[in-house]
Amino acid sequence: MKIYNLAKNIGYFLVLLIVFSCNSRNFKAKENPTSINKIDSLMAKSYERGLFNGNFLIAKNNKIIYQKSFGFTDETRQTALNNQSIFNIGSIAKEFNAVSIMILVERGLLNLDDNISKFNLGLPKWSEKVTIRQLINYASGIPSIEPSLPENDTEAWGILRNTDNLLFEPGTSYSYNNSNVFLQRRIIEKVTGISFQEFVTKNIIEPLKMTNSVFDPKFGYKNRTSCYDFDNVKCQELKFISGWLWVDINDLYKWIEAMNSNRLISKESFQILLNNPYAKDEGGSLGRYFEKDELQRHNGVSYKFESIFLNDFKNNITIILLSNNLNRVWDLGHSIHNLLLGKDYEIPKKSIYLTIRKEALKDINTAIETYHLLKENYKQEYSFENPNELNKLGYELLRLGKNSESIEIFKLAINEFPNNANLFDSYGEALHQFGKKDEAIIMYQKSIKLNPNNENGKQMLLKIEKENDK
């Protein structure tokens, strides 16, 4: 396989270039020097394998002990990342509206149990039974605005004001979507009389001296990164609702540290946001909280930007990874955390998704053949145990209109992971888009059997039933 050897040689060259040119802060003398060597090795190997392009920071006992950049700011691969590079952090940015809500609660300007109809937003009658508490915990039942892809706030208003029915009775289930986020931001504006962006700037960004953070920056903005795909092609960044804060890695750490030390909101308010009373295992406005381990984890994906932070309260460790190349930040974050705790950890394996992706775009049968060949001969080198690898490929093919190819990948995925509810749900979506409704119903039913809390699957079954009745 000559192509793999060529990629490997190029990878080694780039690793040498990056490792010697990266901005870095090392562990203090009191830290275990073995740890930094292991972390450097882990990150360099991940960069070599095409599994990370971005910025990385570790703090321990409230001090930054290690920081480094790997890779480039955009698809031209001409400008190296540095600690001033700002990233789209996806869902992590939703923390700023949730904390703004709690700031207003503490000032006596809001009550979490207020119905959102109180704010005269021109919403349908369902607003009389949806509370702010349900908004911040994604338990409102309000349908997602995403299917129509609103390009701005005006279009989002149009969708919500013309939505007659909720997905479920408020407080009885969970649906993570941006309708809840959009309305949080509009309520903040209604209460304060200023824009959401202005409120966050005055009450969060300026007090915390987050000097390199900006809302919705345009292309060309200083230090702004761009996302790009695995073929070094700039990805399309769609227009969407406003209010997404882009940050550099140091500003994000300032934010996390401020939450940990209760500089903006009280410990009680922080705990309210950290613990979702409606869906304990799903997480809420501040990501997922693992109470037993005293660990907060929040990740965000937007286009091909991907970020994660692990906030370990018990051991006073914070790990942040920001990427503009849709990388393995989830796996890397947990590997680094285990390393620091002296536990067993894995260097992420080569991505099977990346390896067969090009073949899948050209000839799906050859791609599947390659998959089985690699699994038979190189099982320890590739990420065959990760169901998200095939899920990502299936969805990429689906987005490109390659429906039959997408179906073949999802078929492979459920054979490889027969107990994964999410894969059956994804397969059902592909079948539905291809017009195979009867088969889609079977897949959604299997998904719900594996995961009875799969609200999306339940809603899709109702949707198909209505379509069949027409």
Secondary structure, DSSP 8 states (H G I E B T S, - for coil): -HHHHHHHHHHHHHHHHHHHHS-EE---TTS-HHHHHHHHHHHHHHHHTT---EEEEEEETTEEEEEEEESBSSTT--SB--TT-BEE-GGGGHHHHHHHHHHHHHTTS--TT-BGGGG-----GGGGS-BHHHHHTT-S----SGGG--SSHHHHHHHHHT----SS-TTSS----HHHHHHHHHHHHHHHSS-HHHHHIIIIITTTT-TT-EES--TT-TTB---B-TTS-B-------S--EEE-HHHHHHHHHHHHTTSSS-HHHHHHHHS-SS-TTT-BTTBEEETTTTEEEEEEEETTEEEEEEEETTTTEEEEEEESS---HHHHHHHHHHHHTT-------B-HHHHHHHHHHH-HHHHHHHHHHHHHH-TTTB-TT-HHHHHHHHHHHHHTT-HHHHHHHHHHHHHH-TT-HHHHHHHHHHHHHTT-HHHHHHHHHHHHHH-TT-HHHHHHHHHHHHHHH-
